[in-house]
Amino acid sequence: MSSWQIIQQSLPVFQKGFKLTLWLSLLGITGSIVVGIGCSLLRYFRVPGLSQIATVYVEVSRNTPLLVQLFFLYYAFSIIGIKLSAELCGIVGLIFLGGSYMSEGFTGGFDGVSHSQIESGKAIGLSKWQLARFVIFPQGLSQSIPALAANIIFLIKETSVFTVIAIPELTNTALDLIGMYYHTNEYLLVLVVGYAIILIPLSIVLTLVERRVRYGTFGN
């Protein structure tokens, strides 16, 4: 059997892994952005109690590997009677890790908002919520686009770690097929192409968005 025939026969299985990778990435990245914005605003406005909790979360999340976090969610929770499916563990783990990285990216963008504009907002009587909504968030978000784009690419690549809890995404699919049929080169080639199909167009789109936002903000 030729290499091309081997690849053709594996495509339906890889297609399922491809779709699952996209779905888990979409949910994880969306959740990460929500968590990241929330944590960065809490830390930016130094909300008593909550800002400290957000800081601890960010430090713990960024300084522990996703592999360890997934093992904890999948195995440790079951000991206390909380049984999570592998897919749910993957989504929660991706959000837990990604939220901290997104938080740091958004915090950098919010910190880049001109202090004079914030003081002007306070002078006309804007509340903290109004400052966040009309002044800090729109400008800070535009300045956070480069970090946001980098984190999105990073989190999609991190889905390959899901194989440790047997989620049948792209990497796990390739490893399973290699273990059963030993066509290592063919299956690894499909794996590389699969990630390239996801990441290269996305990277190009995010780069264009970043350039457009930078041009709209700074005019160059």
N, CA, C and O of each residue as an XYZ file, in Angstrom:
880
protein
N       0.848     -1.193      0.000
C       0.000      0.000      0.000
C       0.890      1.251      0.000
O       1.816      1.363      0.803
N       0.600      2.179     -0.899
C       1.409      3.390     -0.995
C       1.112      4.351      0.150
O       0.091      4.251      0.831
N       2.045      5.290      0.339
C       1.872      6.290      1.405
C       0.611      7.117      1.181
O      -0.093      7.457      2.132
N       0.327      7.442     -0.088
C      -0.860      8.245     -0.378
C      -2.140      7.493     -0.023
O      -3.095      8.094      0.469
N      -2.168      6.187     -0.268
C      -3.333      5.390      0.097
C      -3.513      5.323      1.611
O      -4.634      5.374      2.117
N      -2.400      5.209      2.322
C      -2.444      5.193      3.786
C      -3.022      6.504      4.303
O      -3.866      6.509      5.199
N      -2.566      7.610      3.737
C      -3.047      8.930      4.149
C      -4.539      9.079      3.834
O      -5.305      9.581      4.656
N      -4.943      8.641      2.644
C      -6.349      8.744      2.256
C      -7.255      7.966      3.212
O      -8.326      8.447      3.584
N      -6.832      6.781      3.602
C      -7.643      5.960      4.497
C      -7.763      6.574      5.889
O      -8.747      6.343      6.592
N      -6.764      7.353      6.282
C      -6.773      7.939      7.626
C      -7.526      9.267      7.699
O      -7.827      9.748      8.792
N      -7.830      9.860      6.545
C      -8.419     11.200      6.537
C      -9.756     11.298      7.280
O      -9.960     12.279      7.995
N     -10.684     10.329      7.148
C     -11.940     10.446      7.912
C     -11.720     10.489      9.418
O     -12.427     11.209     10.124
N     -10.744      9.727      9.922
C     -10.453      9.728     11.354
C      -9.827     11.065     11.754
O     -10.182     11.650     12.777
N      -8.904     11.530     10.940
C      -8.273     12.816     11.234
C      -9.273     13.964     11.141
O      -9.148     14.959     11.856
N     -10.261     13.828     10.267
C     -11.279     14.873     10.151
C     -12.043     15.048     11.462
O     -12.349     16.171     11.862
N     -12.345     13.945     12.121
C     -13.027     14.021     13.416
C     -12.134     14.711     14.451
O     -12.597     15.555     15.219
N     -10.850     14.343     14.462
C      -9.918     14.990     15.384
C      -9.742     16.460     15.080
O      -9.597     17.277     15.989
N      -9.755     16.800     13.796
C      -9.634     18.194     13.361
C     -10.811     19.024     13.880
O     -10.622     20.109     14.429
N     -12.022     18.504     13.700
C     -13.213     19.225     14.156
C     -13.225     19.374     15.675
O     -13.598     20.423     16.199
N     -12.814     18.316     16.380
C     -12.792     18.382     17.840
C     -11.761     19.386     18.319
O     -12.007     20.118     19.278
N     -10.610     19.431     17.664
C      -9.583     20.411     18.026
C     -10.106     21.828     17.858
O      -9.897     22.677     18.725
N     -10.783     22.088     16.750
C     -11.351     23.418     16.509
C     -12.401     23.771     17.560
O     -12.422     24.893     18.066
N     -13.274     22.816     17.888
C     -14.359     23.063     18.831
C     -13.813     23.339     20.231
O     -14.227     24.298     20.881
N     -12.893     22.509     20.692
C     -12.305     22.711     22.018
C     -11.522     24.019     22.076
O     -11.552     24.722     23.086
N     -10.820     24.341     20.987
C     -10.062     25.592     20.939
C     -10.991     26.796     21.011
O     -10.718     27.760     21.726
N     -12.090     26.733     20.264
C     -13.047     27.841     20.253
C     -13.617     28.095     21.644
O     -13.657     29.235     22.106
N     -14.059     27.031     22.309
C     -14.627     27.178     23.650
C     -13.566     27.651     24.640
O     -13.819     28.543     25.450
N     -12.389     27.054     24.573
C     -11.326     27.419     25.501
C     -10.853     28.852     25.335
O     -10.636     29.560     26.318
N     -10.694     29.277     24.090
C     -10.220     30.641     23.829
C     -11.284     31.665     24.221
O     -10.969     32.696     24.816
N     -12.536     31.381     23.890
C     -13.621     32.297     24.278
C     -13.675     32.460     25.790
O     -13.746     33.579     26.299
N     -13.640     31.343     26.506
C     -13.639     31.404     27.966
C     -12.422     32.111     28.516
O     -12.514     32.840     29.504
N     -11.269     31.900     27.876
C     -10.036     32.545     28.326
C     -10.107     34.066     28.193
O      -9.643     34.801     29.065
N     -10.685     34.518     27.104
C     -10.816     35.962     26.888
C     -11.719     36.574     27.949
O     -11.405     37.627     28.505
N     -12.846     35.914     28.232
C     -13.773     36.417     29.254
C     -13.085     36.474     30.620
O     -13.151     37.489     31.314
N     -12.427     35.379     30.996
C     -11.716     35.333     32.289
C     -10.589     36.360     32.315
O     -10.382     37.038     33.321
N      -9.865     36.470     31.210
C      -8.748     37.410     31.161
C      -9.179     38.852     31.320
O      -8.543     39.615     32.047
N     -10.260     39.237     30.643
C     -10.766     40.604     30.771
C     -11.220     40.865     32.201
O     -10.908     41.908     32.776
N     -11.959     39.912     32.775
C     -12.448     40.084     34.141
C     -11.309     40.247     35.137
O     -11.335     41.156     35.967
N     -10.309     39.375     35.061
C      -9.175     39.440     35.997
C      -8.368     40.716     35.815
O      -7.942     41.329     36.794
N      -8.155     41.119     34.565
C      -7.353     42.316     34.333
C      -8.056     43.573     34.841
O      -7.399     44.478     35.356
N      -9.375     43.642     34.706
C     -10.113     44.791     35.219
C     -10.103     44.814     36.756
O      -9.972     45.873     37.369
N     -10.243     43.636     37.362
C     -10.180     43.562     38.825
C      -8.824     44.038     39.338
O      -8.741     44.758     40.333
N      -7.777     43.631     38.655
C      -6.432     44.025     39.081
C      -6.156     45.487     38.750
O      -5.484     46.187     39.508
N      -6.679     45.944     37.613
C      -6.431     47.335     37.206
C      -7.064     48.310     38.194
O      -6.452     49.306     38.579
N      -8.295     48.011     38.598
C      -9.001     48.900     39.528
C      -8.754     48.543     40.995
O      -9.311     49.169     41.897
N      -7.916     47.535     41.222
C      -7.535     47.122     42.582
C      -8.766     46.911     43.471
O      -8.851     47.459     44.570
N      -9.697     46.128     42.990
C     -10.909     45.826     43.759
C     -10.503     45.052     45.014
O      -9.888     43.991     44.902
N     -10.829     45.553     46.196
C     -10.381     44.908     47.442
C     -10.781     43.428     47.502
O     -11.933     43.083     47.238
N      -9.849     42.580     47.843
C     -10.112     41.155     47.963
C     -10.060     40.452     46.627
O      -9.281     39.514     46.452
N     -10.877     40.886     45.679
C     -10.959     40.214     44.380
C      -9.689     40.390     43.557
O      -9.284     39.473     42.843
N      -9.051     41.565     43.649
C      -7.813     41.783     42.895
C      -6.701     40.859     43.391
O      -5.896     40.371     42.597
N      -6.655     40.620     44.701
C      -5.645     39.711     45.250
C      -5.908     38.274     44.799
O      -4.981     37.532     44.473
N      -7.191     37.894     44.788
C      -7.544     36.552     44.320
C      -7.153     36.387     42.848
O      -6.613     35.353     42.456
N      -7.429     37.407     42.043
C      -7.083     37.361     40.621
C      -5.573     37.257     40.429
O      -5.106     36.539     39.545
N      -4.815     37.969     41.250
C      -3.353     37.917     41.148
C      -2.828     36.529     41.485
O      -1.956     36.005     40.792
N      -3.358     35.934     42.550
C      -2.939     34.581     42.933
C      -3.271     33.589     41.819
O      -2.459     32.731     41.475
N      -4.475     33.720     41.263
C      -4.883     32.829     40.171
C      -3.920     32.938     38.993
O      -3.481     31.925     38.448
N      -3.594     34.167     38.605
C      -2.704     34.372     37.463
C      -1.336     33.753     37.714
O      -0.775     33.104     36.831
N      -0.801     33.950     38.906
C       0.528     33.416     39.215
C       0.518     31.891     39.251
O       1.432     31.250     38.732
N      -0.506     31.312     39.859
C      -0.590     29.849     39.931
C      -0.763     29.253     38.542
O      -0.106     28.271     38.196
N      -1.645     29.844     37.750
C      -1.939     29.312     36.420
C      -0.736     29.411     35.493
O      -0.410     28.451     34.793
N      -0.077     30.557     35.483
C       1.044     30.760     34.556
C       2.291     29.982     34.955
O       3.177     29.765     34.128
N       2.367     29.563     36.205
C       3.570     28.876     36.681
C       3.366     27.387     36.919
O       4.182     26.743     37.579
N       2.276     26.839     36.382
C       2.076     25.389     36.404
C       1.759     24.927     34.985
O       1.009     25.598     34.277
N       2.309     23.806     34.558
C       2.068     23.322     33.189
C       0.620     22.885     32.989
O      -0.040     22.445     33.931
N       0.137     23.008     31.770
C      -1.207     22.546     31.439
C      -1.329     21.049     31.700
O      -2.391     20.571     32.099
N      -0.252     20.316     31.475
C      -0.268     18.872     31.724
C      -0.655     18.564     33.170
O      -1.493     17.700     33.426
N      -0.040     19.275     34.107
C      -0.325     19.069     35.529
C      -1.763     19.488     35.842
O      -2.458     18.807     36.597
N      -2.203     20.588     35.275
C      -3.560     21.065     35.507
C      -4.595     20.054     35.008
O      -5.614     19.828     35.660
N      -4.329     19.452     33.858
C      -5.257     18.461     33.314
C      -5.300     17.209     34.185
O      -6.373     16.661     34.437
N      -4.141     16.762     34.639
C      -4.103     15.599     35.534
C      -4.902     15.876     36.810
O      -5.633     15.014     37.299
N      -4.752     17.090     37.337
C      -5.468     17.450     38.566
C      -6.973     17.429     38.335
O      -7.721     16.869     39.136
N      -7.416     18.044     37.235
C      -8.847     18.095     36.940
C      -9.423     16.708     36.693
O     -10.524     16.393     37.144
N      -8.679     15.891     35.980
C      -9.201     14.600     35.536
C      -9.147     13.528     36.627
O     -10.046     12.694     36.740
N      -8.071     13.564     37.433
C      -7.885     12.501     38.417
C      -8.177     12.947     39.857
O      -8.824     12.222     40.613
N      -7.701     14.129     40.230
C      -7.876     14.561     41.621
C      -9.336     14.824     41.958
O      -9.788     14.483     43.051
N     -10.079     15.426     41.036
C     -11.484     15.720     41.306
C     -12.310     14.453     41.486
O     -13.263     14.430     42.265
N     -11.939     13.399     40.763
C     -12.705     12.145     40.878
C     -12.566     11.529     42.263
O     -13.442     10.787     42.706
N     -11.470     11.833     42.946
C     -11.249     11.298     44.288
C     -12.281     11.858     45.266
O     -12.706     11.168     46.193
N     -12.681     13.113     45.054
C     -13.659     13.736     45.955
C     -15.082     13.629     45.404
O     -15.997     14.304     45.876
N     -15.249     12.777     44.405
C     -16.589     12.503     43.894
C     -17.047     13.375     42.749
O     -18.205     13.292     42.340
N     -16.152     14.229     42.209
C     -16.512     15.085     41.082
C     -15.902     14.479     39.819
O     -14.689     14.541     39.618
N     -16.734     13.904     38.986
C     -16.255     13.244     37.776
C     -16.532     14.121     36.567
O     -17.686     14.360     36.211
N     -15.467     14.599     35.941
C     -15.589     15.428     34.752
C     -15.198     14.618     33.527
O     -14.267     13.813     33.580
N     -15.903     14.828     32.432
C     -15.531     14.160     31.189
C     -14.187     14.693     30.704
O     -13.760     15.778     31.099
N     -13.536     13.930     29.855
C     -12.234     14.349     29.339
C     -12.344     15.669     28.575
O     -11.497     16.550     28.720
N     -13.392     15.796     27.763
C     -13.559     17.037     26.980
C     -13.775     18.241     27.888
O     -13.217     19.311     27.643
N     -14.584     18.073     28.941
C     -14.824     19.176     29.860
C     -13.550     19.550     30.596
O     -13.275     20.732     30.802
N     -12.771     18.551     30.995
C     -11.486     18.828     31.648
C     -10.573     19.619     30.711
O      -9.889     20.551     31.134
N     -10.573     19.236     29.438
C      -9.743     19.948     28.474
C     -10.150     21.402     28.326
O      -9.296     22.288     28.290
N     -11.460     21.655     28.238
C     -11.955     23.025     28.099
C     -11.641     23.843     29.342
O     -11.144     24.965     29.244
N     -11.935     23.275     30.524
C     -11.671     23.989     31.778
C     -10.185     24.250     31.936
O      -9.784     25.340     32.344
N      -9.360     23.251     31.613
C      -7.919     23.431     31.717
C      -7.400     24.516     30.788
O      -6.537     25.309     31.164
N      -7.936     24.547     29.563
C      -7.507     25.564     28.603
C      -7.930     26.953     29.058
O      -7.179     27.917     28.908
N      -9.134     27.053     29.614
C      -9.601     28.343     30.132
C      -8.770     28.767     31.336
O      -8.403     29.935     31.463
N      -8.472     27.813     32.223
C      -7.692     28.128     33.417
C      -6.302     28.644     33.042
O      -5.827     29.632     33.603
N      -5.661     27.973     32.095
C      -4.336     28.418     31.650
C      -4.433     29.694     30.817
O      -3.713     30.663     31.057
N      -5.333     29.678     29.837
C      -5.424     30.813     28.919
C      -5.892     32.084     29.574
O      -5.465     33.172     29.188
N      -6.782     31.971     30.580
C      -7.277     33.167     31.255
C      -6.168     33.987     31.877
O      -6.222     35.217     31.865
N      -5.160     33.316     32.422
C      -4.054     34.041     33.060
C      -3.197     34.759     32.025
O      -2.778     35.896     32.237
N      -2.942     34.092     30.908
C      -2.148     34.737     29.856
C      -2.922     35.891     29.216
O      -2.354     36.944     28.926
N      -4.206     35.685     29.001
C      -5.027     36.767     28.460
C      -5.064     37.937     29.437
O      -5.014     39.097     29.028
N      -5.153     37.630     30.727
C      -5.193     38.678     31.739
C      -3.945     39.554     31.676
O      -4.033     40.781     31.737
N      -2.787     38.917     31.553
C      -1.545     39.683     31.466
C      -1.516     40.543     30.208
O      -1.056     41.684     30.238
N      -2.011     39.989     29.101
C      -2.039     40.757     27.857
C      -2.971     41.948     27.939
O      -2.614     43.046     27.510
N      -4.166     41.746     28.485
C      -5.114     42.849     28.620
C      -4.621     43.883     29.634
O      -4.812     45.084     29.441
N      -3.997     43.425     30.700
C      -3.472     44.359     31.700
C      -2.439     45.287     31.085
O      -2.423     46.487     31.363
N      -1.567     44.717     30.239
C      -0.591     45.557     29.544
C      -1.260     46.595     28.660
O      -0.813     47.739     28.587
N      -2.344     46.189     27.980
C      -3.067     47.141     27.138
C      -3.758     48.217     27.951
O      -3.724     49.391     27.586
N      -4.392     47.822     29.063
C      -5.080     48.798     29.907
C      -4.084     49.776     30.543
O      -4.370     50.965     30.685
N      -2.932     49.263     30.915
C      -1.911     50.137     31.504
C      -1.372     51.146     30.499
O      -0.815     52.177     30.876
N      -1.545     50.835     29.201
C      -1.051     51.743     28.170
C      -1.996     52.899     27.860
O      -1.645     53.796     27.093
N      -3.191     52.887     28.450
C      -4.139     53.993     28.230
C      -3.599     55.250     28.910
O      -3.144     55.210     30.053
N      -3.659     56.345     28.195
C      -3.125     57.605     28.703
C      -3.759     57.994     30.041
O      -4.980     57.995     30.195
N      -2.905     58.319     30.990
C      -3.390     58.723     32.318
C      -4.227     59.999     32.240
O      -5.162     60.181     33.019
N      -3.888     60.877     31.300
C      -4.626     62.134     31.174
C      -6.078     61.885     30.761
O      -6.976     62.611     31.189
N      -6.312     60.864     29.932
C      -7.676     60.555     29.519
C      -8.489     59.994     30.687
O      -9.678     60.281     30.826
N      -7.835     59.198     31.511
C      -8.520     58.654     32.686
C      -8.881     59.772     33.650
O      -9.989     59.802     34.186
N      -7.949     60.691     33.871
C      -8.216     61.819     34.762
C      -9.314     62.712     34.204
O     -10.118     63.259     34.959
N      -9.349     62.862     32.880
C     -10.410     63.659     32.257
C     -11.765     63.000     32.465
O     -12.764     63.676     32.711
N     -11.791     61.667     32.364
C     -13.035     60.941     32.602
C     -13.521     61.105     34.028
O     -14.716     61.274     34.270
N     -12.588     61.055     34.977
C     -12.954     61.261     36.377
C     -13.462     62.675     36.603
O     -14.383     62.899     37.389
N     -12.849     63.630     35.902
C     -13.212     65.033     36.087
C     -14.641     65.322     35.634
O     -15.295     66.216     36.170
N     -15.121     64.573     34.655
C     -16.494     64.816     34.191
C     -17.496     63.895     34.901
O     -18.667     63.827     34.529
N     -17.014     63.196     35.922
C     -17.913     62.436     36.782
C     -18.175     61.002     36.376
O     -19.158     60.411     36.821
N     -17.324     60.428     35.546
C     -17.531     59.031     35.168
C     -17.208     58.104     36.337
O     -16.222     58.303     37.046
N     -18.048     57.093     36.531
C     -17.784     56.084     37.560
C     -16.705     55.121     37.060
O     -16.285     55.189     35.905
N     -16.269     54.233     37.938
C     -15.263     53.251     37.529
C     -15.782     52.383     36.395
O     -15.049     52.072     35.455
N     -17.045     51.993     36.484
C     -17.631     51.184     35.425
C     -17.679     51.946     34.113
O     -17.379     51.385     33.059
N     -18.054     53.220     34.164
C     -18.110     54.024     32.949
C     -16.720     54.273     32.374
O     -16.536     54.274     31.157
N     -15.744     54.485     33.253
C     -14.358     54.630     32.791
C     -13.899     53.369     32.063
O     -13.287     53.427     30.997
N     -14.214     52.231     32.675
C     -13.813     50.960     32.072
C     -14.484     50.767     30.715
O     -13.854     50.324     29.755
N     -15.773     51.107     30.650
C     -16.552     50.853     29.438
C     -16.219     51.809     28.301
O     -16.099     51.382     27.153
N     -16.069     53.085     28.598
C     -15.946     54.091     27.540
C     -14.517     54.577     27.289
O     -14.230     55.104     26.215
N     -13.625     54.409     28.252
C     -12.272     54.951     28.108
C     -11.226     53.841     28.090
O     -10.487     53.686     27.117
N     -11.173     53.082     29.160
C     -10.079     52.116     29.333
C     -10.239     50.911     28.416
O      -9.302     50.523     27.719
N     -11.434     50.319     28.420
C     -11.610     49.072     27.671
C     -11.410     49.242     26.163
O     -10.661     48.457     25.582
N     -12.033     50.218     25.493
C     -11.849     50.319     24.033
C     -10.393     50.546     23.630
O      -9.894     49.912     22.701
N      -9.711     51.460     24.340
C      -8.328     51.745     23.975
C      -7.391     50.623     24.409
O      -6.479     50.244     23.675
N      -7.627     50.096     25.613
C      -6.775     49.017     26.097
C      -6.905     47.777     25.245
O      -5.919     47.078     25.014
N      -8.120     47.488     24.770
C      -8.330     46.314     23.937
C      -7.547     46.420     22.628
O      -6.932     45.448     22.189
N      -7.572     47.589     22.015
C      -6.842     47.754     20.756
C      -5.342     47.572     20.962
O      -4.653     47.042     20.089
N      -4.832     48.012     22.118
C      -3.407     47.855     22.398
C      -3.057     46.426     22.815
O      -1.885     46.051     22.845
N      -4.079     45.633     23.136
C      -3.851     44.250     23.562
C      -3.901     43.260     22.406
O      -3.648     42.072     22.605
N      -4.220     43.726     21.207
C      -4.396     42.823     20.073
C      -3.163     41.954     19.813
O      -3.326     40.753     19.596
N      -1.931     42.498     19.823
C      -0.772     41.624     19.589
C      -0.665     40.488     20.600
O      -0.406     39.345     20.224
N      -0.862     40.795     21.881
C      -0.807     39.755     22.916
C      -1.961     38.780     22.754
O      -1.790     37.575     22.938
N      -3.147     39.300     22.407
C      -4.312     38.452     22.207
C      -4.070     37.460     21.074
O      -4.383     36.276     21.197
N      -3.513     37.950     19.973
C      -3.237     37.080     18.825
C      -2.228     35.996     19.185
O      -2.413     34.829     18.839
N      -1.164     36.380     19.879
C      -0.140     35.405     20.273
C      -0.723     34.345     21.210
O      -0.389     33.165     21.105
N      -1.582     34.768     22.112
C      -2.183     33.822     23.061
C      -3.156     32.862     22.378
O      -3.243     31.694     22.757
N      -3.876     33.342     21.388
C      -4.794     32.473     20.649
C      -4.020     31.352     19.954
O      -4.401     30.184     20.035
N      -2.928     31.715     19.270
C      -2.097     30.712     18.605
C      -1.519     29.740     19.631
O      -1.502     28.529     19.413
N      -1.050     30.284     20.743
C      -0.464     29.459     21.813
C      -1.470     28.446     22.355
O      -1.125     27.280     22.547
N      -2.696     28.868     22.602
C      -3.702     27.982     23.182
C      -4.131     26.889     22.209
O      -4.387     25.759     22.624
N      -4.212     27.211     20.927
C      -4.553     26.174     19.947
C      -3.471     25.095     19.935
O      -3.776     23.903     19.886
N      -2.217     25.516     19.980
C      -1.132     24.526     20.003
C      -1.133     23.718     21.293
O      -0.720     22.558     21.296
N      -1.591     24.315     22.385
C      -1.629     23.611     23.663
C      -2.671     22.491     23.683
O      -2.617     21.624     24.556
N      -3.618     22.491     22.740
C      -4.600     21.411     22.703
C      -3.937     20.066     22.438
O      -4.538     19.023     22.700
N      -2.719     20.069     21.929
C      -2.009     18.812     21.696
C      -1.738     18.073     23.001
O      -1.541     16.857     22.999
N      -1.727     18.807     24.121
C      -1.491     18.191     25.427
C      -2.699     17.360     25.862
O      -2.575     16.501     26.734
N      -3.857     17.607     25.264
C      -5.069     16.879     25.639
C      -4.935     15.372     25.451
O      -5.718     14.594     25.996
N      -3.942     14.975     24.683
C      -3.765     13.542     24.445
C      -3.508     12.766     25.730
O      -3.747     11.559     25.774
N      -3.017     13.441     26.793
C      -2.703     12.735     28.047
C      -3.956     12.280     28.772
O      -3.886     11.397     29.626
N      -5.114     12.873     28.445
C      -6.363     12.404     29.058
C      -7.291     11.808     27.991
O      -8.512     11.764     28.142
N      -6.653     11.354     26.911
C      -7.326     10.559     25.874
C      -8.454     11.291     25.149
O      -9.444     10.673     24.758
N      -8.306     12.596     24.971
C      -9.250     13.318     24.122
C      -8.826     13.093     22.667
O      -7.673     13.357     22.326
N      -9.717     12.619     21.812
C      -9.325     12.260     20.435
C      -9.164     13.457     19.499
O      -9.782     13.509     18.435
N      -8.334     14.416     19.901
C      -8.050     15.545     19.009
C      -6.954     15.125     18.018
O      -6.644     13.939     17.911
N      -6.374     16.074     17.304
C      -5.453     15.737     16.223
C      -4.254     14.912     16.677
O      -3.946     13.879     16.082
N      -3.580     15.365     17.730
C      -2.373     14.674     18.169
C      -2.681     13.271     18.668
O      -1.971     12.322     18.336
N      -3.729     13.138     19.458
C      -4.103     11.823     19.977
C      -4.517     10.883     18.844
O      -4.221      9.689     18.878
N      -5.195     11.430     17.852
C      -5.577     10.631     16.689
C      -4.346     10.080     15.981
O      -4.292      8.899     15.638
N      -3.364     10.943     15.767
C      -2.130     10.506     15.107
C      -1.407      9.439     15.916
O      -0.940      8.447     15.356
N      -1.310      9.631     17.219
C      -0.620      8.656     18.072
C      -1.347      7.317     18.093
O      -0.711      6.262     18.078
N      -2.665      7.355     18.128
C      -3.442      6.112     18.107
C      -3.225      5.343     16.799
O      -3.029      4.128     16.810
N      -3.261      6.060     15.685
C      -3.070      5.402     14.393
C      -1.654      4.844     14.260
O      -1.457      3.752     13.728
N      -0.683      5.595     14.742
C       0.701      5.099     14.708
C       0.841      3.830     15.548
O       1.508      2.879     15.142
N       0.204      3.823     16.730
C       0.263      2.655     17.596
C      -0.391      1.426     16.991
O       0.027      0.299     17.258
N      -1.421      1.640     16.171
C      -2.135      0.501     15.584
C      -1.515      0.017     14.285
O      -1.462     -1.189     14.041
N      -1.039      0.946     13.434
C      -0.628      0.556     12.082
C       0.848      0.842     11.779
O       1.355      0.379     10.757
N       1.537      1.578     12.624
C       2.992      1.815     12.509
C       3.407      2.607     11.269
O       4.564      2.549     10.852
N       2.479      3.337     10.688
C       2.833      4.202      9.554
C       3.156      5.598     10.095
O       2.389      6.545      9.922
N       4.288      5.692     10.742
C       4.620      6.907     11.492
C       4.730      8.131     10.598
O       4.124      9.162     10.888
N       5.493      8.035      9.516
C       5.747      9.208      8.670
C       4.467      9.757      8.068
O       4.260     10.969      8.028
N       3.608      8.859      7.599
C       2.369      9.297      6.938
C       1.444     10.016      7.917
O       0.893     11.071      7.606
N       1.282      9.432      9.096
C       0.355     10.020     10.062
C       0.898     11.317     10.664
O       0.137     12.241     10.951
N       2.201     11.378     10.850
C       2.789     12.632     11.348
C       2.674     13.736     10.297
O       2.494     14.906     10.636
N       2.779     13.359      9.027
C       2.607     14.347      7.955
C       1.194     14.920      7.979
O       1.012     16.132      7.868
N       0.193     14.053      8.122
C      -1.196     14.525      8.195
C      -1.386     15.409      9.425
O      -2.091     16.416      9.365
N      -0.757     15.032     10.541
C      -0.854     15.829     11.767
C      -0.299     17.233     11.561
O      -0.928     18.217     11.952
N       0.869     17.327     10.953
C       1.490     18.632     10.695
C       0.621     19.471      9.761
O       0.420     20.664      9.990
N       0.112     18.842      8.714
C      -0.741     19.558      7.756
C      -2.029     20.023      8.433
O      -2.519     21.119      8.162
N      -2.571     19.185      9.314
C      -3.792     19.554     10.023
C      -3.617     20.815     10.856
O      -4.448     21.721     10.806
N      -2.528     20.869     11.627
C      -2.280     22.073     12.422
C      -1.966     23.277     11.534
O      -2.350     24.404     11.845
N      -1.266     23.029     10.430
C      -0.940     24.127      9.516
C      -2.209     24.727      8.911
O      -2.306     25.941      8.733
N      -3.182     23.863      8.597
C      -4.444     24.342      8.029
C      -5.164     25.258      9.022
O      -5.819     26.220      8.622
N      -5.043     24.959     10.301
C      -5.672     25.791     11.327
C      -4.873     27.057     11.578
O      -5.424     28.157     11.575
N      -3.568     26.899     11.795
C      -2.766     27.983     12.356
C      -2.282     29.009     11.324
O      -2.229     30.202     11.624
N      -1.934     28.566     10.128
C      -1.383     29.518      9.155
C      -2.427     30.546      8.711
O      -2.147     31.742      8.778
N      -3.623     30.131      8.258
C      -4.628     31.151      7.911
C      -5.009     32.036      9.099
O      -5.186     33.245      8.951
N      -5.133     31.418     10.281
C      -5.486     32.192     11.471
C      -4.404     33.213     11.786
O      -4.703     34.356     12.134
N      -3.151     32.803     11.665
C      -2.036     33.719     11.919
C      -2.055     34.897     10.948
O      -1.799     36.036     11.340
N      -2.358     34.619      9.681
C      -2.422     35.684      8.678
C      -3.552     36.657      8.995
O      -3.372     37.872      8.925
N      -4.724     36.111      9.347
C      -5.878     36.959      9.682
C      -5.576     37.824     10.903
O      -5.859     39.022     10.899
N      -5.005     37.226     11.942
C      -4.693     37.978     13.160
C      -3.642     39.059     12.900
O      -3.699     40.139     13.489
N      -2.686     38.766     12.018
C      -1.684     39.773     11.661
C      -2.325     40.952     10.943
O      -1.984     42.105     11.207
N      -3.253     40.665     10.037
C      -3.957     41.734      9.324
C      -4.795     42.572     10.279
O      -4.829     43.798     10.170
N      -5.470     41.912     11.214
C      -6.264     42.630     12.209
C      -5.359     43.519     13.055
O      -5.685     44.675     13.324
N      -4.224     42.969     13.471
C      -3.288     43.744     14.291
C      -2.800     44.982     13.547
O      -2.728     46.067     14.124
N      -2.464     44.824     12.268
C      -1.989     45.963     11.480
C      -3.087     47.006     11.297
O      -2.830     48.209     11.355
N      -4.299     46.542     11.077
C      -5.414     47.474     10.876
C      -5.704     48.264     12.146
O      -5.941     49.471     12.104
N      -5.682     47.553     13.290
C      -5.926     48.232     14.555
C      -4.807     49.210     14.873
O      -5.057     50.314     15.356
N      -3.558     48.796     14.598
C      -2.430     49.691     14.850
C      -2.499     50.918     13.973
O      -2.194     52.020     14.431
N      -2.897     50.752     12.706
C      -3.018     51.887     11.801
C      -4.134     52.809     12.270
O      -3.990     54.031     12.232
N      -5.266     52.217     12.720
C      -6.379     53.034     13.196
C      -6.053     53.779     14.463
O      -6.591     54.856     14.718
N      -5.142     53.187     15.285
C      -4.801     53.814     16.569
C      -3.678     54.821     16.433
O      -3.738     55.926     16.974
N      -2.630     54.408     15.684
C      -1.407     55.237     15.634
C      -1.164     55.870     14.270
O      -0.324     56.760     14.137
N      -1.905     55.407     13.248
C      -1.760     55.992     11.926
C      -0.541     55.532     11.153
O      -0.118     56.189     10.202
N       0.041     54.373     11.569
C       1.170     53.840     10.810
C       1.253     52.352     10.995
O       2.142     51.709     10.435
